[in-house]
Amino acid sequence: MNDEDFYAQTLLLDPVGKWASLRARPNMLEYVPKDRSDYDELARVAVAEEGRALMYVPNDRLDYGTLARIAVRGHGEALMYVPTDRDDYGEALMYVPTDRDDYGEIARIA
């Protein structure tokens, strides 16, 4: 089952069920309507679980910087999804744990 079909099956779940389903399949954030009142909460769950989910978050959101820091803190490679022309781009690198084996590679990206 692909993420879109999986997401369609979650539409009848209560908010806790939606969070739980995003923990199981974080990349289905792609199919979550961006105008949902709880989008920020769902995005936090998804990017904390899987940094790649950041690629589905519109980078013009007011809370994008916060979501990017959450993603990068847990998954340094998520930095590649942060647009380099953002004013706060350099700040995101501060949230990459320096003890990661791939820290040097991530720092070169920045």
PyMOL commands that set and color helices and strands:
alter all, ss='L'
color gray80, all
select helices_A, chain A and resi 3-10+15-24+26-31+39-49+51-56+64-74+76-81+89-93+103-109
alter helices_A, ss='H'
color red, helices_A
deselect
rebuild
show_as cartoon
